[in-house]
Amino acid sequence: MSPILIAGLAAIFLAVVLGFAASGLLAAPPQGVARSLAAMEAMQTSAVSLRDQELAKPFVERVLEPAVGWCVSLGKRFTPDDRVQRIRRRLDFAGNPAGWDADRVLGVKALAALLGLALGLVLPPIFGAALPITLAAVPLACLVGWYAPSLWVYQIAYDRSQSVRRELPDALDLLTISVESGLAFDAALAQVARKTTGPLAAEFFRVLQEMQIGTGRVGAMRGLAERTDVPELKSFIGAMIQADAFGIPVAGVLRVQAKEMRIKRSQRAEETAQKIPVKILFPLIFCILPCLFIIIIGPAVITIVQNFTQRGL
């Protein structure tokens, strides 16, 4: 090998070594003042980048979510634990609306109370009310705002319970026909859930889903009883649990339960009809009869007054 080639290879090797050494020196951490300056620059850069990252977040994530969390903590502070459990129970009766839980209800209660406080302070002076009226309106508006979400949840639960009570007799009739035609109880329950609509069908679907994931029939039916406050449905579930425990034929139990549900529906209709005269009494006295008196006696009174006026009496 020629000396020129050897010298060239040595020069290339030396250049590579010197290049790696130079890159290592450049990448080495600075010493002394240079290190302090680099640290300060890094801190300023990180602070600016964190601020930019915070401002780049959506308005909902930056402002609304912390405000909602503060309202939830405020609602929990003024709500006893037993009241929170009652709200959860009432949400179960309402069918657990999507996106609603006990924390959200407490947050809405606190927000509504603050809104009522603001309206109680602002609206009375705008309409020229005196100071005592304003002082009375502020706590009243706060109470209305605090209890309004609970009343809303109660109304949803009540409407749902009434809907379940109305749908139950027809669903039991269809369930009885399906079982007597040869279907098993689970298949008949699935048939009823597919053929009907409403909260009762949704509850039957949930029972079937719980049974599919491993929950026993008795446990799934008891869960259905705990999620509702309809006495007729609880009576039906209790009869089915007893039939399953003692080996009683399901078709006979369903036939008896369907007959009882039809009788109870007729009794509720008769009870509602008997309440109508009592409920209509006060509107009749204070709203309808005064209008009738004005329409019937008013023209006669006007004629009598005109006759006496013309005769100078």
C-alpha positions in Angstrom: 0.0 0.0 0.0 1.3 3.4 -1.0 2.3 5.9 1.7 0.0 8.5 0.2 -3.1 6.2 0.6 -2.1 5.5 4.2 -1.7 9.2 4.9 -5.1 9.9 3.4 -6.9 7.3 5.5 -5.2 8.5 8.6 -6.2 12.1 7.8 -9.9 10.9 7.3 -9.8 9.0 10.6 -8.4 12.1 12.4 -11.0 14.3 11.0 -13.8 12.0 12.1 -12.3 11.8 15.6 -11.9 15.6 15.8 -15.5 16.0 14.6 -16.9 13.8 17.3 -14.8 15.6 19.9 -16.0 19.0 18.7 -19.7 17.9 18.8 -19.2 16.5 22.3 -17.7 19.8 23.5 -20.5 21.8 21.9 -23.1 19.6 23.5 -21.6 19.7 26.9 -23.5 21.7 29.5 -22.2 25.3 30.0 -20.2 26.1 33.0 -20.4 29.1 35.4 -22.2 32.2 34.2 -23.1 30.5 30.9 -25.0 27.8 32.8 -26.9 30.4 34.8 -27.8 32.4 31.7 -29.0 29.3 30.0 -31.1 28.3 33.0 -32.8 31.7 33.1 -33.5 31.7 29.4 -35.0 28.2 29.7 -37.2 29.3 32.6 -38.5 32.3 30.6 -39.1 30.2 27.6 -41.0 27.5 29.6 -43.1 30.2 31.3 -44.0 31.7 28.0 -44.8 28.3 26.5 -47.0 27.4 29.5 -48.9 30.6 29.2 -49.4 30.1 25.5 -50.5 26.5 26.2 -53.0 27.7 28.8 -54.4 30.4 26.5 -54.6 27.9 23.6 -57.1 25.8 25.6 -60.8 26.2 24.8 -62.9 28.7 26.8 -65.0 25.8 28.3 -61.9 24.1 29.6 -60.2 27.3 30.9 -63.2 29.0 32.5 -66.4 27.0 32.6 -65.0 23.7 34.0 -63.3 25.4 37.0 -66.5 27.4 37.6 -68.6 24.3 37.5 -66.2 22.5 39.9 -66.4 25.5 42.3 -70.3 25.4 42.1 -70.2 21.6 42.8 -68.0 22.0 45.9 -70.2 24.9 47.1 -73.3 22.7 46.7 -71.7 19.8 48.6 -70.7 22.1 51.4 -74.3 23.1 52.1 -75.9 19.7 51.4 -75.9 16.9 54.0 -74.8 13.4 53.0 -78.3 11.9 53.5 -79.6 14.6 51.1 -77.0 13.6 48.5 -78.1 10.0 48.8 -81.7 11.1 48.4 -80.7 12.9 45.2 -79.0 9.8 43.8 -82.1 7.8 44.7 -84.3 10.3 43.0 -82.1 10.2 39.9 -82.5 6.4 39.8 -86.3 6.9 39.8 -85.9 9.5 37.0 -84.1 6.9 34.9 -80.6 8.6 35.3 -80.9 11.2 32.6 -77.8 11.3 30.3 -75.1 13.6 31.7 -76.8 14.1 35.1 -75.5 12.8 38.4 -75.7 14.0 42.0 -72.6 16.3 41.6 -74.1 18.0 38.6 -77.4 18.5 40.4 -75.6 20.0 43.4 -73.7 22.3 41.1 -76.8 23.5 39.4 -78.5 24.1 42.8 -75.6 26.3 43.9 -75.5 28.2 40.5 -79.3 28.7 40.6 -79.1 30.0 44.2 -76.4 32.5 43.2 -78.5 33.6 40.2 -81.5 34.0 42.5 -79.4 36.1 44.9 -78.3 38.3 42.0 -81.9 38.7 40.7 -83.2 39.4 44.2 -80.7 42.2 44.6 -81.2 43.7 41.1 -84.8 43.4 40.1 -86.7 45.0 43.0 -84.7 48.3 42.8 -85.2 48.3 39.1 -89.0 48.2 39.6 -88.9 50.8 42.3 -89.5 48.5 45.3 -88.7 49.6 48.8 -85.8 48.3 50.8 -87.9 45.9 53.0 -89.3 44.2 49.8 -85.7 43.8 48.5 -84.6 42.3 51.8 -87.5 39.8 51.6 -87.0 39.0 47.9 -83.3 38.1 48.3 -83.7 35.0 50.5 -86.9 34.0 48.7 -85.1 34.1 45.4 -82.2 32.1 46.8 -84.5 29.4 48.2 -86.4 29.2 44.9 -83.1 28.8 43.0 -81.8 26.2 45.5 -84.9 24.0 45.4 -85.8 24.4 41.7 -83.4 21.7 40.4 -84.6 19.2 43.1 -88.2 19.9 42.1 -87.3 19.3 38.4 -85.7 16.0 39.2 -88.7 15.0 41.4 -91.1 15.9 38.5 -89.1 13.8 36.0 -89.2 10.9 38.4 -92.9 11.3 39.1 -93.7 11.4 35.3 -91.6 8.4 34.7 -93.3 6.4 37.5 -96.7 7.3 36.2 -95.7 6.2 32.7 -94.4 2.8 34.1 -97.7 2.4 36.0 -99.7 3.0 32.9 -97.6 0.7 30.7 -97.4 -2.2 33.2 -100.8 -3.9 32.7 -100.4 -4.1 28.9 -96.8 -5.3 29.2 -97.9 -8.1 31.6 -100.6 -9.1 29.2 -98.1 -9.4 26.4 -95.7 -11.2 28.7 -98.3 -13.7 29.7 -99.3 -14.4 26.1 -95.7 -14.9 25.2 -95.0 -17.3 28.0 -98.2 -19.3 27.4 -97.3 -19.6 23.7 -94.1 -21.6 24.7 -91.4 -18.9 25.1 -89.1 -19.0 28.1 -89.4 -16.1 30.6 -86.2 -14.4 29.4 -87.2 -14.7 25.7 -90.7 -13.4 26.5 -89.2 -10.5 28.4 -87.0 -9.7 25.4 -90.1 -9.9 23.2 -92.0 -7.4 25.4 -89.0 -5.1 25.5 -88.8 -5.1 21.7 -92.6 -4.7 21.1 -93.1 -1.8 23.5 -91.7 1.6 24.1 -91.2 3.9 27.1 -89.4 3.7 30.4 -90.7 0.2 31.2 -89.3 -1.2 28.0 -86.0 0.4 28.8 -86.0 -1.1 32.3 -86.7 -4.6 30.8 -83.8 -4.1 28.4 -81.5 -3.3 31.3 -82.7 -6.4 33.2 -81.8 -8.5 30.1 -78.4 -6.9 29.8 -77.6 -7.5 33.5 -78.6 -11.1 33.0 -76.3 -11.4 30.0 -73.3 -10.1 31.9 -73.7 -12.7 34.6 -76.2 -11.3 37.1 -78.8 -13.9 38.1 -82.5 -13.4 37.3 -83.4 -12.7 40.9 -80.6 -10.1 41.3 -81.6 -8.4 38.1 -85.3 -8.3 39.1 -84.4 -6.9 42.5 -82.3 -4.2 40.9 -85.4 -3.3 38.8 -87.4 -3.0 42.0 -84.8 -0.7 43.6 -84.7 1.6 40.5 -88.4 2.3 40.6 -91.0 3.4 43.2 -94.1 1.9 41.6 -95.8 -0.4 44.1 -97.5 -2.5 41.3 -94.1 -3.2 39.7 -92.6 -4.1 43.1 -95.5 -6.5 43.8 -95.0 -8.2 40.4 -91.2 -8.6 41.0 -91.8 -10.0 44.5 -94.3 -12.6 43.0 -91.8 -13.6 40.3 -89.0 -14.0 42.9 -91.2 -16.2 45.0 -92.2 -18.2 42.0 -88.6 -18.7 41.1 -87.7 -19.7 44.7 -90.5 -22.2 45.2 -90.7 -23.6 41.6 -94.2 -22.3 40.8 -95.1 -22.3 37.1 -94.4 -18.8 35.7 -97.4 -18.8 33.4 -99.9 -19.0 36.3 -98.2 -16.3 38.2 -98.1 -14.0 35.2 -101.8 -14.6 34.5 -102.8 -13.7 38.1 -100.5 -10.7 38.1 -101.9 -9.4 34.8 -105.5 -9.8 36.1 -104.6 -7.9 39.3 -102.9 -5.1 37.3 -106.0 -4.6 35.1 -108.2 -4.5 38.2 -105.9 -1.9 39.8 -105.9 0.2 36.6 -109.7 0.2 36.7 -109.7 1.2 40.4 -107.3 4.0 39.7 -109.5 5.3 36.9 -112.6 5.2 39.2 -110.6 7.0 42.0 -109.5 9.7 39.6 -113.1 10.2 38.5 -114.3 10.4 42.1 -111.7 13.2 42.8 -112.9 15.4 39.9 -115.9 17.0 41.8 -113.6 18.0 44.7 -110.9 19.3 42.4 -113.3 21.4 40.3 -115.0 22.9 43.3 -112.6 25.8 44.0 -112.2 26.8 40.3 -116.0 26.7 40.0 -116.5 29.0 43.0 -113.8 31.5 42.3 -113.5 31.5 38.5 -116.6 30.2 36.7 -119.5 31.3 39.0 -118.3 35.0 39.2 -118.2 35.1 35.4 -121.6 33.6 35.1 -123.0 36.1 37.6 -121.5 39.0 35.7 -122.9 37.8 32.4 -126.4 37.0 33.7 -126.9 39.6 36.4 -124.7 42.4 34.9 -127.1 43.6 32.2 -130.1 43.6 34.6 -128.1 45.7 37.1 -127.1 48.1 34.4 -130.8 48.5 33.2 -132.0 49.0 36.8 -129.4 51.7 37.4 -130.3 53.5 34.2 -134.0 53.5 35.0 -133.5 54.9 38.4 -131.2 57.5 37.0 -133.7 58.7 34.4 -136.5 59.0 37.0 -134.2 61.1 39.2 -134.2 58.7 42.1 
